[in-house]
Amino acid sequence: MAQMHGTAQRPFDETVQELRRVAGEQGWAFAEGESTPHLLEFKKGLSWFSWGSQLHVDVTPGGPTETGITVTTSETWSLADWGRGKRSAIALLEGVGATRI
């Protein structure tokens, strides 16, 4: 499990749309039924090393042109994360142009 924080220099709605677009490009499926306007859930299925991975993305308006992003990763079941969660969180933050804090 990993948790990374960042700030995007764009309005809340634009940030949410960009997070959904970038996550999809990175192979994450949006779990609409498990998401809310401020908490986006993304999933990846079975791989050689994991029974599935999740990204929980908490999006917080910080002003008219700033949005806070917290990405928390988790595995359904795996022997070890081997840093995949941290790399996934960083890739998502960098993909939307967020500054890591």
MARZA-828115 format. One record per residue: x, y, z of N, C-alpha, C, CB in turn. Coordinates in steps of 0.02 Angstrom, whole numbers, padded with zeros to 5 digits, m for minus. Glycine has a CB too. Layout:
<rs>
+--------+--------+--------+--------+--------+--------+--------+--------+--------+--------+--------+--------+
!    nc1 !    nc2 !    nc3 !   cac1 !   cac2 !   cac3 !    cc1 !    cc2 !    cc3 !   cbc1 !   cbc2 !   cbc3 !
+--------+--------+--------+--------+--------+--------+--------+--------+--------+--------+--------+--------+
!      X !      Y !      Z !      X !      Y !      Z !      X !      Y !      Z !      X !      Y !      Z !
...
+--------+--------+--------+--------+--------+--------+--------+--------+--------+--------+--------+--------+
</rs>
This chain:
<rs>
+--------+--------+--------+--------+--------+--------+--------+--------+--------+--------+--------+--------+
!    nc1 !    nc2 !    nc3 !   cac1 !   cac2 !   cac3 !    cc1 !    cc2 !    cc3 !   cbc1 !   cbc2 !   cbc3 !
+--------+--------+--------+--------+--------+--------+--------+--------+--------+--------+--------+--------+
!  00042 ! m00058 !  00000 !  00000 !  00000 !  00000 !  00044 !  00062 !  00000 ! m00048 !  00000 !  00060 !
!  00022 !  00112 ! m00037 !  00058 !  00175 ! m00040 !  00008 !  00232 ! m00039 !  00103 !  00179 ! m00104 !
!  00031 !  00290 ! m00016 ! m00011 !  00349 ! m00018 !  00032 !  00408 ! m00041 ! m00045 !  00363 !  00051 !
!  00008 !  00443 ! m00092 !  00044 !  00500 ! m00119 ! m00004 !  00559 ! m00123 !  00074 !  00484 ! m00190 !
!  00023 !  00619 ! m00114 ! m00017 !  00680 ! m00115 !  00009 !  00726 ! m00169 ! m00016 !  00716 ! m00046 !
! m00037 !  00763 ! m00200 ! m00017 !  00811 ! m00250 ! m00067 !  00867 ! m00257 ! m00007 !  00777 ! m00317 !
! m00048 !  00918 ! m00296 ! m00092 !  00975 ! m00309 ! m00092 !  00988 ! m00384 ! m00069 !  01037 ! m00269 !
! m00152 !  00993 ! m00412 ! m00160 !  01010 ! m00483 ! m00180 !  01083 ! m00489 ! m00212 !  00963 ! m00517 !
! m00150 !  01118 ! m00535 ! m00166 !  01189 ! m00545 ! m00221 !  01196 ! m00598 ! m00103 !  01229 ! m00567 !
! m00279 !  01167 ! m00581 ! m00339 !  01173 ! m00624 ! m00400 !  01164 ! m00580 ! m00338 !  01120 ! m00682 !
! m00458 !  01186 ! m00604 ! m00520 !  01180 ! m00565 ! m00537 !  01107 ! m00550 ! m00578 !  01213 ! m00602 !
! m00578 !  01097 ! m00499 ! m00598 !  01031 ! m00476 ! m00626 !  00987 ! m00532 ! m00649 !  01038 ! m00420 !
! m00677 !  01012 ! m00568 ! m00709 !  00971 ! m00620 ! m00660 !  00950 ! m00675 ! m00767 !  01009 ! m00651 !
! m00617 !  00995 ! m00696 ! m00567 !  00978 ! m00746 ! m00518 !  00925 ! m00720 ! m00528 !  01042 ! m00768 !
! m00500 !  00931 ! m00657 ! m00454 !  00883 ! m00627 ! m00485 !  00814 ! m00625 ! m00435 !  00905 ! m00556 !
! m00549 !  00809 ! m00606 ! m00583 !  00744 ! m00604 ! m00584 !  00713 ! m00674 ! m00654 !  00752 ! m00577 !
! m00601 !  00752 ! m00725 ! m00603 !  00726 ! m00793 ! m00534 !  00703 ! m00816 ! m00631 !  00779 ! m00841 !
! m00483 !  00742 ! m00799 ! m00415 !  00724 ! m00818 ! m00391 !  00661 ! m00782 ! m00367 !  00783 ! m00804 !
! m00408 !  00654 ! m00718 ! m00391 !  00593 ! m00681 ! m00423 !  00532 ! m00714 ! m00414 !  00599 ! m00608 !
! m00486 !  00537 ! m00733 ! m00520 !  00480 ! m00765 ! m00487 !  00464 ! m00832 ! m00595 !  00496 ! m00775 !
! m00470 !  00515 ! m00871 ! m00439 !  00504 ! m00936 ! m00370 !  00471 ! m00930 ! m00432 !  00570 ! m00975 !
! m00328 !  00500 ! m00886 ! m00260 !  00474 ! m00878 ! m00260 !  00404 ! m00849 ! m00218 !  00521 ! m00833 !
! m00302 !  00392 ! m00799 ! m00306 !  00325 ! m00768 ! m00326 !  00273 ! m00821 ! m00357 !  00324 ! m00709 !
! m00374 !  00290 ! m00863 ! m00394 !  00245 ! m00917 ! m00337 !  00230 ! m00965 ! m00453 !  00275 ! m00955 !
! m00299 !  00282 ! m00983 ! m00241 !  00272 ! m01026 ! m00188 !  00228 ! m00994 ! m00210 !  00340 ! m01044 !
! m00185 !  00228 ! m00927 ! m00136 !  00188 ! m00891 ! m00162 !  00118 ! m00876 ! m00116 !  00223 ! m00827 !
! m00221 !  00101 ! m00902 ! m00247 !  00033 ! m00894 ! m00293 !  00023 ! m00834 ! m00192 ! m00013 ! m00889 !
! m00314 !  00076 ! m00801 ! m00358 !  00070 ! m00743 ! m00430 !  00076 ! m00765 ! m00341 !  00124 ! m00690 !
! m00473 !  00034 ! m00739 ! m00545 !  00037 ! m00753 ! m00579 !  00078 ! m00699 ! m00576 ! m00035 ! m00756 !
! m00621 !  00125 ! m00719 ! m00657 !  00168 ! m00672 ! m00715 !  00128 ! m00642 ! m00683 !  00232 ! m00706 !
! m00718 !  00124 ! m00576 ! m00771 !  00089 ! m00541 ! m00825 !  00140 ! m00522 ! m00744 !  00051 ! m00477 !
! m00869 !  00154 ! m00569 ! m00918 !  00207 ! m00559 ! m00964 !  00195 ! m00500 ! m00959 !  00216 ! m00622 !
! m00986 !  00133 ! m00490 ! m01031 !  00117 ! m00436 ! m01000 !  00124 ! m00367 ! m01055 !  00047 ! m00443 !
! m00934 !  00125 ! m00362 ! m00899 !  00132 ! m00298 ! m00871 !  00202 ! m00288 ! m00844 !  00081 ! m00294 !
! m00881 !  00246 ! m00337 ! m00853 !  00313 ! m00335 ! m00905 !  00365 ! m00314 ! m00824 !  00332 ! m00403 !
! m00880 !  00420 ! m00289 ! m00922 !  00478 ! m00273 ! m00890 !  00538 ! m00308 ! m00927 !  00490 ! m00194 !
! m00921 !  00597 ! m00306 ! m00890 !  00654 ! m00339 ! m00820 !  00671 ! m00313 ! m00934 !  00715 ! m00331 !
! m00806 !  00655 ! m00250 ! m00741 !  00672 ! m00220 ! m00695 !  00612 ! m00210 ! m00752 !  00707 ! m00155 !
! m00719 !  00552 ! m00222 ! m00678 !  00492 ! m00214 ! m00687 !  00448 ! m00276 ! m00698 !  00452 ! m00149 !
! m00634 !  00443 ! m00315 ! m00634 !  00404 ! m00376 ! m00601 !  00337 ! m00363 ! m00599 !  00442 ! m00434 !
! m00633 !  00284 ! m00383 ! m00606 !  00216 ! m00374 ! m00587 !  00188 ! m00442 ! m00658 !  00170 ! m00338 !
! m00526 !  00162 ! m00447 ! m00502 !  00130 ! m00509 ! m00475 !  00061 ! m00491 ! m00447 !  00174 ! m00543 !
! m00483 !  00014 ! m00538 ! m00462 ! m00055 ! m00525 ! m00424 ! m00084 ! m00585 ! m00522 ! m00099 ! m00509 !
! m00380 ! m00131 ! m00569 ! m00347 ! m00174 ! m00619 ! m00358 ! m00245 ! m00596 ! m00270 ! m00157 ! m00626 !
! m00365 ! m00289 ! m00644 ! m00380 ! m00358 ! m00627 ! m00318 ! m00400 ! m00612 ! m00417 ! m00389 ! m00683 !
! m00328 ! m00464 ! m00617 ! m00279 ! m00515 ! m00601 ! m00216 ! m00508 ! m00643 ! m00309 ! m00584 ! m00612 !
! m00158 ! m00517 ! m00611 ! m00094 ! m00518 ! m00647 ! m00053 ! m00576 ! m00619 ! m00056 ! m00450 ! m00640 !
!  00007 ! m00584 ! m00643 !  00051 ! m00638 ! m00619 !  00069 ! m00628 ! m00546 !  00114 ! m00642 ! m00661 !
!  00067 ! m00566 ! m00522 !  00091 ! m00551 ! m00455 !  00036 ! m00529 ! m00406 !  00142 ! m00498 ! m00458 !
! m00026 ! m00523 ! m00430 ! m00078 ! m00495 ! m00387 ! m00146 ! m00521 ! m00408 ! m00076 ! m00419 ! m00390 !
! m00192 ! m00523 ! m00359 ! m00262 ! m00541 ! m00372 ! m00303 ! m00479 ! m00391 ! m00293 ! m00576 ! m00312 !
! m00270 ! m00423 ! m00397 ! m00304 ! m00361 ! m00416 ! m00277 ! m00302 ! m00377 ! m00378 ! m00367 ! m00405 !
! m00279 ! m00244 ! m00408 ! m00254 ! m00182 ! m00378 ! m00308 ! m00129 ! m00381 ! m00189 ! m00158 ! m00412 !
! m00305 ! m00083 ! m00333 ! m00353 ! m00028 ! m00331 ! m00316 !  00038 ! m00319 ! m00406 ! m00039 ! m00277 !
! m00343 !  00091 ! m00349 ! m00322 !  00159 ! m00335 ! m00382 !  00195 ! m00306 ! m00294 !  00195 ! m00399 !
! m00374 !  00224 ! m00248 ! m00426 !  00264 ! m00217 ! m00401 !  00336 ! m00222 ! m00440 !  00242 ! m00141 !
! m00436 !  00378 ! m00259 ! m00413 !  00446 ! m00272 ! m00461 !  00495 ! m00240 ! m00407 !  00459 ! m00348 !
! m00437 !  00529 ! m00188 ! m00476 !  00579 ! m00152 ! m00460 !  00647 ! m00184 ! m00460 !  00579 ! m00075 !
! m00512 !  00680 ! m00209 ! m00504 !  00744 ! m00244 ! m00537 !  00799 ! m00203 ! m00534 !  00741 ! m00316 !
! m00499 !  00851 ! m00186 ! m00524 !  00904 ! m00142 ! m00514 !  00973 ! m00174 ! m00488 !  00902 ! m00074 !
! m00568 !  01011 ! m00184 ! m00559 !  01079 ! m00211 ! m00519 !  01121 ! m00163 ! m00628 !  01112 ! m00224 !
! m00470 !  01158 ! m00190 ! m00429 !  01200 ! m00148 ! m00437 !  01273 ! m00165 ! m00357 !  01180 ! m00154 !
! m00479 !  01288 ! m00212 ! m00490 !  01357 ! m00235 ! m00514 !  01354 ! m00306 ! m00426 !  01399 ! m00228 !
! m00523 !  01411 ! m00338 ! m00550 !  01410 ! m00406 ! m00504 !  01377 ! m00457 ! m00565 !  01480 ! m00427 !
! m00439 !  01379 ! m00445 ! m00392 !  01350 ! m00494 ! m00342 !  01302 ! m00462 ! m00354 !  01405 ! m00529 !
! m00361 !  01270 ! m00407 ! m00316 !  01222 ! m00374 ! m00357 !  01165 ! m00345 ! m00274 !  01257 ! m00319 !
! m00331 !  01104 ! m00354 ! m00365 !  01045 ! m00329 ! m00314 !  00999 ! m00295 ! m00403 !  01008 ! m00386 !
! m00330 !  00977 ! m00235 ! m00288 !  00930 ! m00200 ! m00306 !  00858 ! m00220 ! m00295 !  00938 ! m00124 !
! m00255 !  00816 ! m00226 ! m00264 !  00747 ! m00246 ! m00225 !  00702 ! m00197 ! m00241 !  00735 ! m00319 !
! m00259 !  00652 ! m00170 ! m00226 !  00601 ! m00129 ! m00240 !  00534 ! m00161 ! m00249 !  00604 ! m00054 !
! m00187 !  00498 ! m00180 ! m00194 !  00432 ! m00210 ! m00172 !  00380 ! m00160 ! m00153 !  00427 ! m00277 !
! m00216 !  00333 ! m00144 ! m00200 !  00278 ! m00099 ! m00208 !  00213 ! m00139 ! m00246 !  00277 ! m00035 !
! m00158 !  00171 ! m00137 ! m00160 !  00108 ! m00175 ! m00172 !  00050 ! m00127 ! m00095 !  00098 ! m00214 !
! m00200 ! m00003 ! m00154 ! m00208 ! m00065 ! m00115 ! m00210 ! m00124 ! m00163 ! m00272 ! m00062 ! m00071 !
! m00196 ! m00181 ! m00135 ! m00197 ! m00244 ! m00172 ! m00252 ! m00288 ! m00143 ! m00127 ! m00280 ! m00170 !
! m00288 ! m00324 ! m00187 ! m00338 ! m00371 ! m00162 ! m00303 ! m00427 ! m00124 ! m00380 ! m00400 ! m00221 !
! m00251 ! m00453 ! m00153 ! m00208 ! m00502 ! m00120 ! m00145 ! m00509 ! m00162 ! m00244 ! m00571 ! m00112 !
! m00088 ! m00507 ! m00129 ! m00024 ! m00518 ! m00163 !  00028 ! m00537 ! m00111 ! m00002 ! m00454 ! m00203 !
!  00080 ! m00568 ! m00135 !  00135 ! m00586 ! m00089 !  00172 ! m00524 ! m00067 !  00183 ! m00635 ! m00123 !
!  00182 ! m00478 ! m00113 !  00215 ! m00414 ! m00098 !  00196 ! m00364 ! m00152 !  00293 ! m00423 ! m00094 !
!  00199 ! m00301 ! m00134 !  00182 ! m00248 ! m00180 !  00241 ! m00233 ! m00227 !  00162 ! m00184 ! m00141 !
!  00302 ! m00242 ! m00203 !  00363 ! m00231 ! m00241 !  00367 ! m00160 ! m00268 !  00369 ! m00281 ! m00297 !
!  00333 ! m00113 ! m00236 !  00335 ! m00043 ! m00258 !  00286 ! m00025 ! m00313 !  00403 ! m00027 ! m00280 !
!  00246 ! m00072 ! m00336 !  00198 ! m00058 ! m00390 !  00149 ! m00003 ! m00370 !  00159 ! m00121 ! m00408 !
!  00125 ! m00004 ! m00309 !  00077 !  00046 ! m00286 !  00105 !  00116 ! m00290 !  00054 !  00030 ! m00216 !
!  00164 !  00125 ! m00264 !  00196 !  00192 ! m00265 !  00207 !  00215 ! m00336 !  00262 !  00191 ! m00226 !
!  00232 !  00171 ! m00379 !  00243 !  00189 ! m00449 !  00178 !  00207 ! m00484 !  00278 !  00131 ! m00486 !
!  00124 !  00171 ! m00469 !  00059 !  00186 ! m00499 !  00033 !  00254 ! m00476 !  00008 !  00132 ! m00481 !
!  00040 !  00268 ! m00411 !  00017 !  00332 ! m00384 !  00056 !  00390 ! m00415 !  00023 !  00332 ! m00308 !
!  00121 !  00382 ! m00419 !  00163 !  00435 ! m00448 !  00145 !  00444 ! m00522 !  00238 !  00417 ! m00441 !
!  00137 !  00390 ! m00559 !  00120 !  00395 ! m00630 !  00054 !  00432 ! m00640 !  00115 !  00324 ! m00661 !
!  00005 !  00419 ! m00597 ! m00060 !  00454 ! m00604 ! m00051 !  00528 ! m00589 ! m00112 !  00422 ! m00557 !
! m00017 !  00545 ! m00535 ! m00007 !  00615 ! m00518 !  00031 !  00652 ! m00573 !  00030 !  00622 ! m00452 !
!  00085 !  00621 ! m00598 !  00124 !  00652 ! m00651 !  00084 !  00657 ! m00716 !  00188 !  00613 ! m00663 !
!  00042 !  00607 ! m00728 !  00001 !  00606 ! m00789 ! m00049 !  00663 ! m00793 ! m00035 !  00541 ! m00794 !
! m00073 !  00686 ! m00735 ! m00120 !  00742 ! m00734 ! m00084 !  00809 ! m00723 ! m00174 !  00731 ! m00680 !
! m00018 !  00807 ! m00719 !  00021 !  00868 ! m00710 !  00020 !  00896 ! m00640 ! m00003 !  00919 ! m00756 !
!  00006 !  00853 ! m00590 !  00003 !  00875 ! m00521 !  00074 !  00881 ! m00492 ! m00039 !  00827 ! m00479 !
!  00082 !  00927 ! m00447 !  00144 !  00935 ! m00410 !  00139 !  00891 ! m00348 !  00158 !  01010 ! m00391 !
!  00187 !  00846 ! m00339 !  00185 !  00803 ! m00279 !  00206 !  00843 ! m00218 !  00232 !  00742 ! m00287 !
!  00170 !  00829 ! m00163 !  00187 !  00863 ! m00100 !  00197 !  00811 ! m00046 !  00131 !  00913 ! m00079 !
+--------+--------+--------+--------+--------+--------+--------+--------+--------+--------+--------+--------+
</rs>
